[in-house]
Amino acid sequence: MSTMEKKCSISRFAVGIVLAASLSVTYACQQDKPDASEVRSLTSMNSAVAAENTTASAMSGQELYTANCAACHSMRPPAKTAPPIVGLASRFRTVYGNKSDAVGAMVSFMKNPDAEKTSLGPQAIKRFGLMPAMAMSDGDLEKVSGWLWDQYDSDFDTGGGGNCR
């Protein structure tokens, strides 16, 4: 085999190695890419999540209560891990006397619970602790607060300023 033939043979071998490596890299890169159906599925899921987030604002106050508050707040005694709704409604009517001021106070408290801002008194904080901040829009907080105000039951007695039984 002449020197020229050896050089050509080595060159062809090197080209073959480079070509094989390129194909391997290309194949590996293609394996990491989602196919078109996966992309459509992910896009559809993202759209559904976005739609769900925008429709949350279309929920009524009662629906917002059920979705975000009912796990801790029962409608009537006995209390769960937080005061019952009828007790809260009674207390907010006693403290504020009008819906607008009460809703404003509730929204402020739910956005940033603070023992200094509570309308329930220190005994409620001692018994139940502070609630977590609610990750809801101001509009949704206003809806659920307005709904809570409307749950007032004149037959309900808080049992002495916020005991909430």
N, C-alpha and C positions, 0 to 999 in steps of 0.2 A: 504494500500500500504506500503510495507516494505521500509526501508531505502535504501536498494540495488536497488529496483525498481525505487525509486525516483531519485537516482543518475544516473541510466541508462536513465531515461526519460529526465532529465536535460541535460545529455551528448548528447542524440540524438537531443534535441532541439537546443543546442549550435552548433552541427555539421550542422544542417539544416540552421541555421542563417549564419554560415560561408560559407556554400555552396551557399546560395542565394546571399550573398554579393559578392562572387567570380564571380558568373555568371553575376551579374549586372555590375561589373567592367569590365569583359571580353567583355560583350556586348557593353558597352559604348566606350571602347577602339577600338573595331572593327568599330564603327560608324565613328570615326575620320580618319580611314585609307581609302585612295582612293582604289576603286576596280581596277582590272587589266586594264579595258578599260580606266579608268581615267588616270592611269599611262602611258599607251600607248599614249593617247591623249596629255598629258603634254610633254612627250618625243618628240613626233612629232612636237609640237609647238616650243619647244626649238631648235630642229634641223632646222626648217624652219627659225627661227630668226638667227641662226648661219650662215645658207646658205645665207640669205639676206645680212648679214654683210660682208661675203666674196665676194659676187658678186658685191657689191658696187664698188670695185676696178676695176671691169671689165667694168664699165661704161665709156663712152666717155666724153670728156671735155664738150661737149654741153649737154649731159644727166646730168652731174654733175651740170652744170649751172642751168638747168631747175629744178632739184631737190633741190638745195641748195641756189641759188642766185637770181632766177627770181622773187621771191616775193618782193625783194627790188630794184633790178637793171633791168630796162627795157633795151631792145636792143638799142633803139634810143630815142631821146627826144620825149615827155617831160619826165623829171625825175620822178621816183616814190619817194621812201624815200631815195634813194642813187643814185649816178651818173649813167647815162646810159653806157652800155658796149662800144659803139663806142667812146664815150668821154674818157673813161678809156684807151682804146687801143691807141687812139691818144696821150694822155698824156704820157703813158708809153714809146711810141716810141720816143717822144720828149725828155724825161728825160734820158732814158737809151740807146737808139740807137740800142740795140741788144737784141734778144729774151732771151738769157741765163741770162743776168743781170736783165732784167725786170721780168722774171719768179721768180728768186731768191728773188727779192724785194717783189713781190706780195705774195709769199708763206710766207715769214717772217712776212709781215704785217697781212695776214689773220690768222696766228697762234696766233699773239699777237698784235692786233691793238694798235697803240700808235701815238699820234699827232706828236711826234718828228720823227717818221719813215715815215710819209705819203709823197707820191710823188705828191699829188694833191695840196698842198698848204693850208694855213690857211683858205682861203675863203671857200673851200670845207668842212673842218671840222666845220666851223661856220654854214654853211648852212645845212649840213646833219648830223653832229655829227660823232662820231666814230662808226664803225660797230662792232658787237659782234665778238668774236673769233670764228672761224669756227672749228667745231669738225669733222674734216676730216683727213684722213691719209696724210702724206707728198706726197705720190704718187698721190693721188686724187687732192690735192692742186696744184701740178705741172701740172697735166692734165688740170684742169680748167683754170689755169693761162696761159698755152700755148695756149689753145683755145681762151682765151680772147685776147691775143697778135694777134692771127690770124684774129680777127674781125676788124682789122684796115680798115677804109674806107677813102681813100685819098680825097674824096669829102666832108667829114665831117670836119667842122671847129668848134673847141671848143669855139670859141668866146672870146678869150683872156685869155689863160692860165688856163683852168680848170673850166670855168663857167658851162659847161655841161648843160646849158639851163634848 
